[in-house]
Amino acid sequence: MKMLEQANRLKRIDDLIRRQSTGAPQEFARKLEVSVSTLYELLDLLKQLGAEIKYNKHRLTYIYLTPVKSIFKLEKEDIDKIKGGKNISLQKNQNLFLYHC
């Protein structure tokens, strides 16, 4: 999976979790247009970055156990670097997930 595509999916996951509208894993995967196993891999990646995510069986949605300010912070210079074909890395900094080159 290309890094930018993965970053976009992680941002979409974050948006759906924040709105508490993910649905069950199968529905969540469908919304992202990925397999359920890919969904779990993406959720694991977010967890490795420090996001505390859990599935709420009563609400039928994934939720954050602790608030997360933002998954990504993109500055104009970062966007220019991405367009230039640089590699992208993800790093956590005090509950603010930075997306930088």
Residue pairs with C-beta under 8 A, 6 or more apart in sequence:
3 87
3 88
4 82
4 88
6 42
6 45
7 72
7 88
7 90
7 99
9 32
9 34
9 42
10 42
10 45
10 46
10 71
10 72
10 90
11 71
11 72
12 31
12 32
13 22
13 32
13 42
13 43
13 46
14 46
14 68
14 71
16 22
16 28
16 31
16 62
17 53
17 61
17 62
17 63
17 64
18 64
20 56
20 59
20 61
20 62
20 63
21 61
22 28
22 31
22 61
22 62
23 31
23 60
23 61
24 60
25 36
25 39
25 40
25 55
26 36
28 39
28 62
29 35
29 36
29 38
29 39
32 38
32 39
32 42
34 42
43 53
43 62
45 90
46 53
46 71
47 53
49 90
49 92
49 97
50 92
50 95
50 97
51 64
51 68
51 71
51 97
52 64
52 65
52 66
53 62
53 63
53 64
53 65
54 62
54 63
54 65
55 61
55 62
55 63
56 62
56 63
66 95
67 95
68 95
68 97
69 95
69 96
70 96
70 97
71 97
71 99
72 97
72 98
72 99
73 96
73 97
73 98
73 99
74 99
78 99
78 100
78 101
81 101
82 88
82 101
86 101
87 101
88 99
88 100
88 101
89 100
89 101
90 97
90 98
90 99
91 97
91 98
91 100
92 98
